[in-house]
Amino acid sequence: MPDTRTAGPAGVYADPLQPVEAPTSGVTWTAILGGAAAAIALSLVLVALGSGLGLASISPWPASGASATTFTIMTAVWLIITQWLSAGVGGYVTGRLRTKWVGLHTHEVFFRDTANGFLAWATATVIGAAVLASAASSVVSGTATMAAGVASGAAAGASQGAAQTATRSDPTGYFVDALFRTNRPGNDASAADMRAETSRILLTGIRDGDVSQPDKAYLAQLVSRRTGLSQEEAAKRVDDVIAQEKASEAKVRQAADTARKAAANLSIFMALSMMIGAFIAAAAAAFGGHQRDEY
């Protein structure tokens, strides 16, 4: 049977029935890095523009500017637009800058283009995340330095109220007060001591969900002796203050819950926009590669 192999370099025989491995990889890192640089630059421009538009739409004054819901929706839409444009430009640049592959099937060329576009998007995302992490670290370091300076400057003033602060932060202060309560509260106590004891009672009530009836009666006696009101008027004032305290606490909890929901929605929208960006980068790279081969 005749030998159908052909002699190659240095006497090495190549079988014409077997495909020859390409000497280079299908990953064109030069084009990928160029597309990633274009995507990062455009992202910075769009993020700066979006920040300006967002700050212009909100206002510190009540009943003016965009609401929290509107601002969250605007942020989500702008994140998608940013990913759409930056990933599209980065992917298209990657596809146009790569060298022409010769002797490959159309499907393989399409796959390589989409893979290179995805890698360009991934490179831009990783670099962008590293830059943001570095910026956040600088901000935290500067804030810590500023806080240390403020703390050292306020050390003298803080020392004056150290005893009172320690009393208020004492977790057993409320129980010690309850242990030494008398039937004639406020006779021998100073105004500062009465205020501190009242604060501990109210703080304990916030922690437990409500002020107990014995504590309310005791507060009413304190208010009556301090202000000269009747016992009934003092009890009503105590109830009004506790109701205001509960309303204030409810507002704080509502604000915290609103911030939590906004942060959760922002994270979801960011992940969605990133997935859209990955798809757009791959599609744009395939389109740019197709134009590169056509022209």
N, C-alpha and C positions, 0 to 999 in steps of 0.2 A: 504494500500500500504506500503510495507516494506521500512524502512529508509536505503538508500544506502550510507549515509555519514559515514565517518570513524572518530573516535575520535582522536583528535590531542592533543598537549600539553595543560595542564590545562583545559581539557574538551572542547577545541575549536574544532568544527567540520569543516573538509575540504571537499569540494565537489570535487570528482575525475574528474568531467567533466570540471572544471574550472582550468586554469593554475595557478600555484603558483608563486607569484612575487619573483624575485631573491633578495637576501638580499644585494647585492652589485651592484654598477653602472657598465655599460659597458665601462666606461671611465677609463682606467688604467693609472693614472697620474704618477705612478712611472716609467713605461715604456716610457711614453710620455716625461717626463723630461730627462730621459737617452738618448732618441733619439734626443731631442732638443740640449742637450749638445754636442753630437757627431756631429750634423749638424753645430753648431756654431763653434766648434773647426776646423772642416775641411774647413768651409768658410773662417776663418781667414787665414789659411795656403794658400788657393787658391787665396785669395785677395792679400796677400803679394807677392805670386809668380807672379800673373798677374801685379801688380804694378812694380815689377822689370823688367819683360819682356817689359812692356809698356815704362818705362823710357829708357830701352836699345834700343828701336826701334826709338825713336825720337831724334832730334838733333837741337840745337839752330842755327846752321849754315845754310845758305840758300842752297836750292837744295840738301840737304842731309837728310837722315832719312825718316821715314814714313810720308806721307802727312796727312792732317787733315781727309780726307775721309777714308783713310786706317786705321788710328788710331781709328776712330769711329767704323768701322766695326770690328776691332780686339777687341775693348772694348765690343761691343755687343756680339760677339761670346764667349768671355771669361766669361761674365756675365751668359750666358746660360749654359756654361760648369760648372761654379761654382754652380749654382742652381741645375743642374742635379746631380752632384756628391754628394754635401752636403745633398740635400733633399733625394736622394736615400739611402745614408748611414743612415741618421737619421730615415727615415721611416722603413728601414729594421731592424734596432736595436729595434725600437719600437715594431714591429711585433714579433720579436723573444723573447723579454723580457716579454711580457705579459703572464699572467697565462692562462692555458687552460680552455676554457669555455665548460662545460658539459651540455648536454641536449638541445643544441641549433641547429636550422636548419643551414645548410651550408650557405644559403643566409644571415642569420643574422650574422654569424661569419664573413663573407666577408665584410658586411657593417660596423661592429664594427672595424675591422682591418683598413679599409680605413679611417674611421672617426678618429681613433686614430693617423694614419699616418698624416692626415691633421692637427690635433691639434698639433702634434709634430712640423710640419713645421711652423704653425702659432705662436707657442711659441718661436721657434728659431728666427723667423722674428721680433717679437715684442721685444725680448731681444736684438737682433742685432741692431734694430733701436734705442733703448734706449741708447745702448753703443755709437753708432755713434753720437747721439744728445749730449751726455755728452762730447765726445771728441771735437765736434764742439764748444760747449760752452766754453771749456777750451781754445781752440785756439782763439776764439773771445776775451775772457777775457785777455789772454796774449798779443794779438795784441793791445787792448785798453791801457793796461799798458805801452807797448812800445811806442805807439803813444803819450801818455801823457808825457813820459820822453823826447821824441824828441821835443815835442812842448815847454816844459819848457826850454830845452837847447837852442832852437833857438829863444827864445823870444827877446833877445837883437838884433839879426840880423834882425828879422822881423820888429822890431819897426822902423828901418831905412827906410824901404820901405813902411811903412804903408800908407803914404800920396799918393804915386804913385799907390799902390794897390787899395786904396779907389777910386781914380779917374777912374781907368780902370773898376772897378766893378759898377760904378755909372750908372744906367740905363738911366739917362737923359744927360749923358756926350756928347753923339753924337749930340743931338739936341741943346745943349748949344753951341757946337763948330759950328754947322751950323748957329746959330743965330749971332755969332760974326765973321763970315768969312769976309775977306777983299779981295780987288782986287790985293793986293800985299802980298800974304801969305809968312810967314817965315821971314819977315824983322826983327821983334822985338822978335820973339819966340826963345827960346833956343832949342838945339838939343833934349833934353829930352821931352820938350813939343810937338815938332813936331812928335817925335816917338809915344808919347802917343795918340795924335790926329789921326795919321795914323792907329794905332792899333784899335782905336775905330771905324774908318771908315771900316776897313777890317772885324772886328768882326760883325758889323751891316750888312755888305754885306753877310757874311756867314749865319747869322740868316735869312735874307730876301731872300736868294737864289742867289743874284748877287749884285754887286756894281753898283749903279746908274750912269748914264752918268755925271751928275753934280759933283758927288764925284770923278769920274775918272779924269775929267778935273781939279778939285782942286788938286788931288794927283799929277797929271802931273806938275802943277805949283810948288808944293812943291819940287818935285824931281828936276825940272829944276833949281830952285834957290839954292837948296842945293848942287847939283852935277855939275852945269855948263853946263848940256846937253841942246840941243835945245828942243823946245816944242814938236816936233814930236818924237824925241828920248826918251824923258821922258814919253810921252804917250805910246810908244811901251813898255818901261820897265814896266810901270804900268800894261798894259794888260798882259804881260808875268808873272808878279808876281801873278796877280789875277788868271790866268789860273793854275799856280802851286798850288795856294791855293785851288782851286776847286778840282784839282786832289788829293791833300792830304786829303781833306775832303771826297772825294769819297772812298779812300782807307780805311779811318777810318770807314765809314759807312759799307763798304763791310766786314771788319773784324768783326764788331759788328753783322752784319747779319749772317755771318758764325758761330760765337759763339752761336747766338740764335738758329740756325738750329741744331747745334751739341748738344746743351743742350736739345732741344725738342726730337731729335732722341734718345739721351741717356735715357731720361725719358720713352719713348715708349718701348725701348728695355729692360729697367729694369722691367717695368710692365709685359712685355711678358715673361721674364725669371722667374719672380716670379710666374706667372700662371703655367708655365712649372714645376717649382719646387713643387708647390702644388700638381699637378697631379702625378709627379714622387714619391713624399713622400707617397701619398695614395696607389699607385700601389705597391711600395716597401714594405709598411707595410702589404698589403694583401699577398704578396709573402712570407714575413718573417713569418707571422702568419700561413700560410699554411704549411710551413716547420716545424714550432713549433708543430703543431698538428700531422704531419706525423712522426716526430722523437721522 
